[in-house]
Amino acid sequence: MTAVVTLTPAPVLDRTYLVHSFAEGKVNRAFEVHEYMSGKGLNVARTLHLARVPVAGILPIGREDEHLLFRTPYPHILRIVPIAGRVRVNTTVVDDGGHTTNINQTAIPMSAADWARVCELAKEQVEETDADWLVVSGVHPSVAETGGYVEMGDLFEAVRARGTRVALDTSGPPLDRWVRSGLVNLIKPNADELANLVGRNLHTVGEALEAGRELNDLGVEVALVSLGVDGALAITADEAHWGRAVATEVVNTTGAGDATLAGFLAHSIVDGRRAPGEPAELTLPEALGYACSWGALAVSLPTTLITSFDTAPRPEVSAPEPDRPLREPTHLNG
């Protein structure tokens, strides 16, 4: 059985407002409101727990907001590092037409000492659970004393030395840096993030495949690429697969990428023995199928919290069609 430790560097209090319609610049009335602790790594951890995958979710939580954990689903899977300050807040407005409006607070800076304690807990949990994966997912905060992003190198080196794979799901400069570090086994970019990593816009499935292979050449074992309405790709140096699952309806796209990553990780390790320090074998097509299925399930729900897989749609997985155009054009930053 796969075991996973997730680390959410900048957790968030998610508030989701459901409205019948949304008028910009006007007063809008919500008919339903959801509020709970969230963040990409925590979303992954909850979904894996629902799938009965052994998981521990590491969260640095501002001491002024520790009470929020009492309203958090599955609190027993959490491993908390109390830090100074408060938790950032993200607000999502979802209307009946399936349109999602997000207002996300910037990650709050963290002291170097607090971040060091977070990394030490991550190492301890990886060792304690004999984790196959360490998942670092979400926005990376800056270090209060220096203004630079938190440092991941020592953590990645330590867990990889014991045979644990590193999965990274973030964006911007941290993604660009760690993709090129040789310390990350799996990344989960969307099409825009992939385009920015290779410095050019992507117009076809084949161009996305070529971009993923460039990342393989940099040392990334698996590029799990979300192409939106065009499905997803799982790319390694030796094989590539395309997959898609169709949601029954699109209600809220927030958290779909986290469900996609959880589906892949939950099914990417072959059960059985492995030598100490040796990663288990990846099974790419099956893992991609579950990734697509769980991602499609997530967009059909009003919040990022999945409570059952019973309505997850059946995926299709096949060889990529290189000439197929991407219906959603990519955009380079800057």
C-alpha atoms as a printed R data frame, in Angstrom:
    type eleno elety resid chain resno       x      y       z
1   ATOM     1    CA   MET     A     1   0.000  0.000   0.000
2   ATOM     2    CA   THR     A     2   1.260  3.449  -0.920
3   ATOM     3    CA   ALA     A     3   2.033  5.744   2.024
4   ATOM     4    CA   VAL     A     4   2.126  9.501   1.523
5   ATOM     5    CA   VAL     A     5   3.178 12.537   3.533
6   ATOM     6    CA   THR     A     6   1.871 15.877   2.300
7   ATOM     7    CA   LEU     A     7   3.283 19.276   3.196
8   ATOM     8    CA   THR     A     8   1.225 22.423   2.679
9   ATOM     9    CA   PRO     A     9   3.700 25.313   3.105
10  ATOM    10    CA   ALA     A    10   0.977 27.990   3.242
11  ATOM    11    CA   PRO     A    11  -2.358 26.571   4.478
12  ATOM    12    CA   VAL     A    12  -5.501 28.595   4.009
13  ATOM    13    CA   LEU     A    13  -8.951 29.083   5.443
14  ATOM    14    CA   ASP     A    14 -11.256 28.461   2.475
15  ATOM    15    CA   ARG     A    15 -14.589 30.293   2.330
16  ATOM    16    CA   THR     A    16 -16.859 29.226  -0.512
17  ATOM    17    CA   TYR     A    17 -20.008 31.223  -1.267
18  ATOM    18    CA   LEU     A    18 -22.673 29.626  -3.471
19  ATOM    19    CA   VAL     A    19 -24.791 32.188  -5.321
20  ATOM    20    CA   HIS     A    20 -27.455 31.884  -7.994
21  ATOM    21    CA   SER     A    21 -25.781 34.617 -10.042
22  ATOM    22    CA   PHE     A    22 -22.816 36.936  -9.553
23  ATOM    23    CA   ALA     A    23 -22.842 40.617 -10.511
24  ATOM    24    CA   GLU     A    24 -19.471 42.370 -10.379
25  ATOM    25    CA   GLY     A    25 -19.575 45.587  -8.350
26  ATOM    26    CA   LYS     A    26 -23.019 44.763  -6.905
27  ATOM    27    CA   VAL     A    27 -24.396 43.259  -3.704
28  ATOM    28    CA   ASN     A    28 -24.598 39.470  -4.087
29  ATOM    29    CA   ARG     A    29 -26.527 37.111  -1.815
30  ATOM    30    CA   ALA     A    30 -25.170 33.669  -0.956
31  ATOM    31    CA   PHE     A    31 -27.659 30.866  -0.388
32  ATOM    32    CA   GLU     A    32 -24.976 28.590   1.098
33  ATOM    33    CA   VAL     A    33 -21.533 29.118   2.663
34  ATOM    34    CA   HIS     A    34 -18.786 26.573   3.427
35  ATOM    35    CA   GLU     A    35 -15.711 27.290   5.548
36  ATOM    36    CA   TYR     A    36 -12.868 24.983   6.546
37  ATOM    37    CA   MET     A    37  -9.114 24.650   6.599
38  ATOM    38    CA   SER     A    38  -7.656 23.943   3.203
39  ATOM    39    CA   GLY     A    39  -4.600 24.285   0.980
40  ATOM    40    CA   LYS     A    40  -3.428 22.093  -1.875
41  ATOM    41    CA   GLY     A    41  -1.476 19.580   0.197
42  ATOM    42    CA   LEU     A    42  -4.309 19.269   2.703
43  ATOM    43    CA   ASN     A    43  -6.792 18.658  -0.122
44  ATOM    44    CA   VAL     A    44  -4.554 15.888  -1.448
45  ATOM    45    CA   ALA     A    45  -4.236 14.352   2.022
46  ATOM    46    CA   ARG     A    46  -7.996 14.313   2.639
47  ATOM    47    CA   THR     A    47  -8.699 12.693  -0.718
48  ATOM    48    CA   LEU     A    48  -6.043 10.035  -0.134
49  ATOM    49    CA   HIS     A    49  -7.463  9.351   3.325
50  ATOM    50    CA   LEU     A    50 -10.915  8.829   1.819
51  ATOM    51    CA   ALA     A    51  -9.290  6.287  -0.517
52  ATOM    52    CA   ARG     A    52  -7.801  4.540   2.542
53  ATOM    53    CA   VAL     A    53  -4.238  5.428   1.641
54  ATOM    54    CA   PRO     A    54  -2.059  5.897   4.752
55  ATOM    55    CA   VAL     A    55  -1.356  9.639   4.836
56  ATOM    56    CA   ALA     A    56  -0.120 12.374   7.143
57  ATOM    57    CA   GLY     A    57  -0.734 16.026   6.295
58  ATOM    58    CA   ILE     A    58   1.738 18.565   7.666
59  ATOM    59    CA   LEU     A    59   0.451 22.089   8.275
60  ATOM    60    CA   PRO     A    60   2.157 25.153   9.752
61  ATOM    61    CA   ILE     A    61  -0.751 26.896  11.495
62  ATOM    62    CA   GLY     A    62  -0.748 30.413  12.935
63  ATOM    63    CA   ARG     A    63  -1.229 30.215  16.703
64  ATOM    64    CA   GLU     A    64  -4.052 32.774  16.575
65  ATOM    65    CA   ASP     A    65  -6.134 30.436  14.401
66  ATOM    66    CA   GLU     A    66  -5.476 26.979  15.845
67  ATOM    67    CA   HIS     A    67  -9.148 26.793  16.862
68  ATOM    68    CA   LEU     A    68 -10.025 26.379  13.174
69  ATOM    69    CA   LEU     A    69  -8.675 22.822  13.299
70  ATOM    70    CA   PHE     A    70 -11.652 21.769  15.411
71  ATOM    71    CA   ARG     A    71 -13.865 22.360  12.337
72  ATOM    72    CA   THR     A    72 -11.571 20.546   9.926
73  ATOM    73    CA   PRO     A    73 -12.574 17.188   8.365
74  ATOM    74    CA   TYR     A    74 -10.296 14.277   9.314
75  ATOM    75    CA   PRO     A    75  -8.198 16.196  11.876
76  ATOM    76    CA   HIS     A    76  -6.482 12.972  12.972
77  ATOM    77    CA   ILE     A    77  -4.433 12.859   9.738
78  ATOM    78    CA   LEU     A    78  -2.933 16.297  10.439
79  ATOM    79    CA   ARG     A    79   0.500 16.964  11.903
80  ATOM    80    CA   ILE     A    80   0.597 20.564  13.097
81  ATOM    81    CA   VAL     A    81   3.495 22.984  13.544
82  ATOM    82    CA   PRO     A    82   2.271 26.053  15.482
83  ATOM    83    CA   ILE     A    83   3.854 29.218  14.084
84  ATOM    84    CA   ALA     A    84   3.504 32.939  14.687
85  ATOM    85    CA   GLY     A    85   0.585 34.877  13.231
86  ATOM    86    CA   ARG     A    86  -2.650 33.957  11.502
87  ATOM    87    CA   VAL     A    87  -3.814 31.806   8.599
88  ATOM    88    CA   ARG     A    88  -4.435 33.402   5.203
89  ATOM    89    CA   VAL     A    89  -7.963 33.398   3.786
90  ATOM    90    CA   ASN     A    90  -9.100 32.436   0.262
91  ATOM    91    CA   THR     A    91 -12.591 33.332  -0.931
92  ATOM    92    CA   THR     A    92 -14.405 31.511  -3.743
93  ATOM    93    CA   VAL     A    93 -17.727 32.539  -5.279
94  ATOM    94    CA   VAL     A    94 -19.513 29.857  -7.325
95  ATOM    95    CA   ASP     A    95 -22.649 30.673  -9.329
96  ATOM    96    CA   ASP     A    96 -25.265 28.379 -10.833
97  ATOM    97    CA   GLY     A    97 -23.678 28.694 -14.266
98  ATOM    98    CA   GLY     A    98 -20.506 26.980 -13.071
99  ATOM    99    CA   HIS     A    99 -18.463 30.193 -13.043
100 ATOM   100    CA   THR     A   100 -15.864 30.359 -10.260
101 ATOM   101    CA   THR     A   101 -14.412 33.618  -8.906
102 ATOM   102    CA   ASN     A   102 -11.386 33.318  -6.607
103 ATOM   103    CA   ILE     A   103  -9.813 35.930  -4.341
104 ATOM   104    CA   ASN     A   104  -6.698 34.357  -2.830
105 ATOM   105    CA   GLN     A   105  -4.620 35.987  -0.114
106 ATOM   106    CA   THR     A   106  -0.871 36.083  -0.638
107 ATOM   107    CA   ALA     A   107   1.099 33.602   1.464
108 ATOM   108    CA   ILE     A   108   2.113 35.087   4.821
109 ATOM   109    CA   PRO     A   109   5.927 35.223   5.423
110 ATOM   110    CA   MET     A   110   7.332 32.664   7.863
111 ATOM   111    CA   SER     A   111  10.386 32.907  10.102
112 ATOM   112    CA   ALA     A   112  13.411 30.773   9.223
113 ATOM   113    CA   ALA     A   113  13.153 29.012  12.591
114 ATOM   114    CA   ASP     A   114   9.496 28.101  12.037
115 ATOM   115    CA   TRP     A   115  10.236 26.761   8.558
116 ATOM   116    CA   ALA     A   116  13.107 24.661   9.912
117 ATOM   117    CA   ARG     A   117  10.671 23.048  12.364
118 ATOM   118    CA   VAL     A   118   8.241 22.326   9.527
119 ATOM   119    CA   CYS     A   119  10.963 20.568   7.536
120 ATOM   120    CA   GLU     A   120  12.104 18.526  10.526
121 ATOM   121    CA   LEU     A   121   8.547 17.313  11.120
122 ATOM   122    CA   ALA     A   122   8.273 16.362   7.442
123 ATOM   123    CA   LYS     A   123  11.438 14.260   7.668
124 ATOM   124    CA   GLU     A   124  10.189 12.599  10.842
125 ATOM   125    CA   GLN     A   125   6.824 11.733   9.286
126 ATOM   126    CA   VAL     A   126   8.414 10.327   6.139
127 ATOM   127    CA   GLU     A   127  10.593  8.088   8.305
128 ATOM   128    CA   GLU     A   128   7.790  7.101  10.674
129 ATOM   129    CA   THR     A   129   5.336  6.170   7.902
130 ATOM   130    CA   ASP     A   130   7.953  4.714   5.525
131 ATOM   131    CA   ALA     A   131   6.411  7.018   2.942
132 ATOM   132    CA   ASP     A   132   6.628  6.288  -0.771
133 ATOM   133    CA   TRP     A   133   5.902  9.940  -1.544
134 ATOM   134    CA   LEU     A   134   6.500 13.345  -0.024
135 ATOM   135    CA   VAL     A   135   4.068 15.774  -1.658
136 ATOM   136    CA   VAL     A   136   4.854 19.494  -1.381
137 ATOM   137    CA   SER     A   137   1.806 21.247  -2.721
138 ATOM   138    CA   GLY     A   138   0.654 24.849  -2.908
139 ATOM   139    CA   VAL     A   139   2.095 28.339  -2.655
140 ATOM   140    CA   HIS     A   140   5.553 28.710  -1.123
141 ATOM   141    CA   PRO     A   141   5.777 31.488   1.482
142 ATOM   142    CA   SER     A   142   8.735 33.801   1.798
143 ATOM   143    CA   VAL     A   143  11.185 33.813   4.703
144 ATOM   144    CA   ALA     A   144  10.480 36.785   6.962
145 ATOM   145    CA   GLU     A   145  14.153 37.586   7.572
146 ATOM   146    CA   THR     A   146  15.320 37.491   3.936
147 ATOM   147    CA   GLY     A   147  12.291 37.921   1.682
148 ATOM   148    CA   GLY     A   148  13.307 34.885  -0.425
149 ATOM   149    CA   TYR     A   149  11.212 31.768  -0.805
150 ATOM   150    CA   VAL     A   150  11.485 29.024   1.815
151 ATOM   151    CA   GLU     A   151  14.308 26.556   1.134
152 ATOM   152    CA   MET     A   152  13.403 22.991   0.129
153 ATOM   153    CA   GLY     A   153  16.788 21.522  -0.841
154 ATOM   154    CA   ASP     A   154  17.778 19.885   2.429
155 ATOM   155    CA   LEU     A   155  14.302 18.358   2.868
156 ATOM   156    CA   PHE     A   156  14.212 16.946  -0.654
157 ATOM   157    CA   GLU     A   157  17.726 15.511  -0.404
158 ATOM   158    CA   ALA     A   158  16.997 13.877   2.964
159 ATOM   159    CA   VAL     A   159  13.808 12.077   1.909
160 ATOM   160    CA   ARG     A   160  15.170 11.012  -1.481
161 ATOM   161    CA   ALA     A   161  18.223  9.513   0.236
162 ATOM   162    CA   ARG     A   162  15.919  7.013   1.951
163 ATOM   163    CA   GLY     A   163  14.058  6.110  -1.257
164 ATOM   164    CA   THR     A   164  11.049  8.404  -0.963
165 ATOM   165    CA   ARG     A   165   9.911 10.148  -4.125
166 ATOM   166    CA   VAL     A   166   9.195 13.899  -4.144
167 ATOM   167    CA   ALA     A   167   6.071 15.263  -5.841
168 ATOM   168    CA   LEU     A   168   5.820 19.028  -6.319
169 ATOM   169    CA   ASP     A   169   2.717 21.016  -7.227
170 ATOM   170    CA   THR     A   170   3.348 24.747  -7.183
171 ATOM   171    CA   SER     A   171   3.897 27.587  -9.632
172 ATOM   172    CA   GLY     A   172   6.085 30.568 -10.450
173 ATOM   173    CA   PRO     A   173   9.760 30.853  -9.463
174 ATOM   174    CA   PRO     A   174   9.676 27.938  -6.951
175 ATOM   175    CA   LEU     A   175   8.403 25.564  -9.650
176 ATOM   176    CA   ASP     A   176  11.012 26.765 -12.136
177 ATOM   177    CA   ARG     A   177  13.812 26.374  -9.602
178 ATOM   178    CA   TRP     A   178  12.993 22.929  -8.296
179 ATOM   179    CA   VAL     A   179  12.160 21.446 -11.691
180 ATOM   180    CA   ARG     A   180  15.772 22.180 -12.644
181 ATOM   181    CA   SER     A   181  17.263 21.004  -9.344
182 ATOM   182    CA   GLY     A   182  17.319 17.258 -10.031
183 ATOM   183    CA   LEU     A   183  15.558 16.743  -6.670
184 ATOM   184    CA   VAL     A   184  11.945 16.353  -7.820
185 ATOM   185    CA   ASN     A   185  10.451 13.104  -9.156
186 ATOM   186    CA   LEU     A   186   7.000 14.309 -10.174
187 ATOM   187    CA   ILE     A   187   5.481 17.657 -11.085
188 ATOM   188    CA   LYS     A   188   1.844 18.471 -11.900
189 ATOM   189    CA   PRO     A   189   1.785 21.609 -14.037
190 ATOM   190    CA   ASN     A   190  -1.183 22.861 -15.981
191 ATOM   191    CA   ALA     A   191  -0.705 23.831 -19.630
192 ATOM   192    CA   ASP     A   192   0.240 27.443 -18.826
193 ATOM   193    CA   GLU     A   193   2.784 26.369 -16.209
194 ATOM   194    CA   LEU     A   194   4.278 23.838 -18.603
195 ATOM   195    CA   ALA     A   195   4.539 26.496 -21.318
196 ATOM   196    CA   ASN     A   196   6.316 28.845 -18.938
197 ATOM   197    CA   LEU     A   197   8.754 26.136 -17.866
198 ATOM   198    CA   VAL     A   198   9.908 25.624 -21.461
199 ATOM   199    CA   GLY     A   199   9.546 29.268 -22.508
200 ATOM   200    CA   ARG     A   200   7.087 28.887 -25.387
201 ATOM   201    CA   ASN     A   201   3.376 28.598 -25.999
202 ATOM   202    CA   LEU     A   202   1.938 25.158 -26.715
203 ATOM   203    CA   HIS     A   203  -0.612 24.582 -29.472
204 ATOM   204    CA   THR     A   204  -0.983 20.799 -29.770
205 ATOM   205    CA   VAL     A   205  -0.864 17.680 -27.638
206 ATOM   206    CA   GLY     A   206   2.410 16.825 -29.368
207 ATOM   207    CA   GLU     A   207   3.977 20.129 -28.344
208 ATOM   208    CA   ALA     A   208   2.886 19.522 -24.750
209 ATOM   209    CA   LEU     A   209   4.423 16.049 -24.950
210 ATOM   210    CA   GLU     A   210   7.707 17.477 -26.230
211 ATOM   211    CA   ALA     A   211   7.719 20.020 -23.385
212 ATOM   212    CA   GLY     A   212   7.177 17.268 -20.842
213 ATOM   213    CA   ARG     A   213  10.073 15.290 -22.285
214 ATOM   214    CA   GLU     A   214  12.307 18.351 -21.846
215 ATOM   215    CA   LEU     A   215  11.471 18.213 -18.148
216 ATOM   216    CA   ASN     A   216  12.306 14.495 -18.101
217 ATOM   217    CA   ASP     A   217  15.728 15.450 -19.450
218 ATOM   218    CA   LEU     A   218  16.143 17.764 -16.455
219 ATOM   219    CA   GLY     A   219  15.620 14.840 -14.071
220 ATOM   220    CA   VAL     A   220  11.831 14.927 -13.550
221 ATOM   221    CA   GLU     A   221  10.677 11.319 -13.552
222 ATOM   222    CA   VAL     A   222   7.006 12.038 -14.268
223 ATOM   223    CA   ALA     A   223   5.331 15.124 -15.727
224 ATOM   224    CA   LEU     A   224   1.612 14.858 -14.943
225 ATOM   225    CA   VAL     A   225   0.233 17.642 -17.133
226 ATOM   226    CA   SER     A   226  -3.322 18.939 -16.863
227 ATOM   227    CA   LEU     A   227  -4.609 20.214 -20.217
228 ATOM   228    CA   GLY     A   228  -8.065 21.323 -19.013
229 ATOM   229    CA   VAL     A   229 -10.767 20.386 -21.506
230 ATOM   230    CA   ASP     A   230  -8.107 18.548 -23.515
231 ATOM   231    CA   GLY     A   231  -7.523 15.947 -20.794
232 ATOM   232    CA   ALA     A   232  -4.160 15.173 -19.233
233 ATOM   233    CA   LEU     A   233  -0.793 13.664 -20.061
234 ATOM   234    CA   ALA     A   234   1.480 11.432 -17.983
235 ATOM   235    CA   ILE     A   235   4.973 11.652 -19.429
236 ATOM   236    CA   THR     A   236   8.179  9.837 -18.540
237 ATOM   237    CA   ALA     A   237  11.400  9.393 -20.466
238 ATOM   238    CA   ASP     A   238  10.210  5.987 -21.727
239 ATOM   239    CA   GLU     A   239   6.448  6.250 -22.138
240 ATOM   240    CA   ALA     A   240   3.564  8.693 -22.411
241 ATOM   241    CA   HIS     A   241  -0.201  8.350 -22.051
242 ATOM   242    CA   TRP     A   242  -3.167 10.641 -22.613
243 ATOM   243    CA   GLY     A   243  -6.294 10.467 -20.482
244 ATOM   244    CA   ARG     A   244  -9.632 12.148 -19.990
245 ATOM   245    CA   ALA     A   245 -12.785 11.815 -17.905
246 ATOM   246    CA   VAL     A   246 -15.930 13.875 -18.467
247 ATOM   247    CA   ALA     A   247 -17.601 15.475 -15.457
248 ATOM   248    CA   THR     A   248 -21.371 15.141 -15.127
249 ATOM   249    CA   GLU     A   249 -21.436 18.938 -14.680
250 ATOM   250    CA   VAL     A   250 -18.917 21.668 -13.893
251 ATOM   251    CA   VAL     A   251 -19.760 23.306 -10.555
252 ATOM   252    CA   ASN     A   252 -16.432 24.458  -9.072
253 ATOM   253    CA   THR     A   253 -13.001 23.987 -10.631
254 ATOM   254    CA   THR     A   254 -11.117 24.842  -7.420
255 ATOM   255    CA   GLY     A   255  -9.314 21.779  -6.079
256 ATOM   256    CA   ALA     A   256  -9.573 19.716  -9.263
257 ATOM   257    CA   GLY     A   257  -5.791 19.609  -9.647
258 ATOM   258    CA   ASP     A   258  -5.416 18.360  -6.077
259 ATOM   259    CA   ALA     A   259  -7.873 15.526  -6.716
260 ATOM   260    CA   THR     A   260  -6.016 14.703  -9.927
261 ATOM   261    CA   LEU     A   261  -2.715 14.427  -8.082
262 ATOM   262    CA   ALA     A   262  -4.294 12.334  -5.312
263 ATOM   263    CA   GLY     A   263  -5.748  9.912  -7.862
264 ATOM   264    CA   PHE     A   264  -2.372  9.473  -9.513
265 ATOM   265    CA   LEU     A   265  -0.466  8.952  -6.264
266 ATOM   266    CA   ALA     A   266  -3.007  6.527  -4.842
267 ATOM   267    CA   HIS     A   267  -2.508  4.180  -7.793
268 ATOM   268    CA   SER     A   268   1.072  4.772  -8.879
269 ATOM   269    CA   ILE     A   269   2.833  2.271  -6.646
270 ATOM   270    CA   VAL     A   270   2.703 -1.480  -7.214
271 ATOM   271    CA   ASP     A   271   1.801 -3.324  -4.023
272 ATOM   272    CA   GLY     A   272   4.488 -5.700  -2.843
273 ATOM   273    CA   ARG     A   273   7.945 -5.748  -1.404
274 ATOM   274    CA   ARG     A   274  10.677 -3.314  -2.243
275 ATOM   275    CA   ALA     A   275  14.268 -3.176  -1.140
276 ATOM   276    CA   PRO     A   276  15.106 -0.622   1.569
277 ATOM   277    CA   GLY     A   277  15.839  2.718  -0.058
278 ATOM   278    CA   GLU     A   278  14.494  1.611  -3.465
279 ATOM   279    CA   PRO     A   279  11.394  3.344  -4.879
280 ATOM   280    CA   ALA     A   280   8.614  1.000  -5.996
281 ATOM   281    CA   GLU     A   281   7.611  0.750  -9.631
282 ATOM   282    CA   LEU     A   282   5.276  3.282 -11.232
283 ATOM   283    CA   THR     A   283   2.232  2.064 -13.184
284 ATOM   284    CA   LEU     A   284   1.489  4.969 -15.482
285 ATOM   285    CA   PRO     A   285  -1.726  4.170 -17.433
286 ATOM   286    CA   GLU     A   286  -3.788  3.051 -14.431
287 ATOM   287    CA   ALA     A   287  -2.559  5.965 -12.320
288 ATOM   288    CA   LEU     A   288  -3.438  8.456 -15.060
289 ATOM   289    CA   GLY     A   289  -6.916  6.993 -15.378
290 ATOM   290    CA   TYR     A   290  -7.650  7.507 -11.698
291 ATOM   291    CA   ALA     A   291  -6.124 10.988 -11.850
292 ATOM   292    CA   CYS     A   292  -8.520 11.995 -14.627
293 ATOM   293    CA   SER     A   293 -11.499 10.353 -12.945
294 ATOM   294    CA   TRP     A   294 -10.957 12.007  -9.568
295 ATOM   295    CA   GLY     A   295 -10.216 15.378 -11.160
296 ATOM   296    CA   ALA     A   296 -13.492 15.230 -13.112
297 ATOM   297    CA   LEU     A   297 -15.327 14.241  -9.949
298 ATOM   298    CA   ALA     A   298 -13.877 17.251  -8.121
299 ATOM   299    CA   VAL     A   299 -15.163 19.826 -10.608
300 ATOM   300    CA   SER     A   300 -18.703 18.478 -10.183
301 ATOM   301    CA   LEU     A   301 -18.696 19.342  -6.459
302 ATOM   302    CA   PRO     A   302 -19.353 22.751  -4.832
303 ATOM   303    CA   THR     A   303 -16.277 22.625  -2.568
304 ATOM   304    CA   THR     A   304 -12.807 21.054  -2.569
305 ATOM   305    CA   LEU     A   305 -13.952 18.348  -0.133
306 ATOM   306    CA   ILE     A   306 -14.612 14.962  -1.781
307 ATOM   307    CA   THR     A   307 -16.747 12.687   0.397
308 ATOM   308    CA   SER     A   308 -17.284  9.699  -1.927
309 ATOM   309    CA   PHE     A   309 -15.893  8.247  -5.161
310 ATOM   310    CA   ASP     A   310 -19.200  6.569  -6.087
311 ATOM   311    CA   THR     A   311 -20.003  9.082  -8.827
312 ATOM   312    CA   ALA     A   312 -16.478  9.391 -10.240
313 ATOM   313    CA   PRO     A   313 -16.758  9.174 -14.046
314 ATOM   314    CA   ARG     A   314 -15.088  6.399 -16.011
315 ATOM   315    CA   PRO     A   315 -11.827  7.559 -17.639
316 ATOM   316    CA   GLU     A   316 -10.399  6.784 -21.049
317 ATOM   317    CA   VAL     A   317  -6.630  6.351 -21.462
318 ATOM   318    CA   SER     A   318  -4.839  5.967 -24.766
319 ATOM   319    CA   ALA     A   319  -1.713  6.904 -26.663
320 ATOM   320    CA   PRO     A   320  -1.380 10.674 -27.218
321 ATOM   321    CA   GLU     A   321  -2.459 12.087 -30.586
322 ATOM   322    CA   PRO     A   322   0.385 14.558 -31.300
323 ATOM   323    CA   ASP     A   323  -1.511 16.531 -33.971
324 ATOM   324    CA   ARG     A   324  -4.586 17.162 -31.809
325 ATOM   325    CA   PRO     A   325  -4.919 20.967 -31.263
326 ATOM   326    CA   LEU     A   326  -5.278 22.298 -27.723
327 ATOM   327    CA   ARG     A   327  -8.627 24.044 -27.424
328 ATOM   328    CA   GLU     A   328  -7.412 26.256 -24.583
329 ATOM   329    CA   PRO     A   329  -4.392 28.327 -25.702
330 ATOM   330    CA   THR     A   330  -1.489 28.704 -23.284
331 ATOM   331    CA   HIS     A   331  -0.224 32.046 -21.971
332 ATOM   332    CA   LEU     A   332   3.335 32.949 -21.051
333 ATOM   333    CA   ASN     A   333   3.926 35.147 -18.011
334 ATOM   334    CA   GLY     A   334   5.295 38.604 -18.635
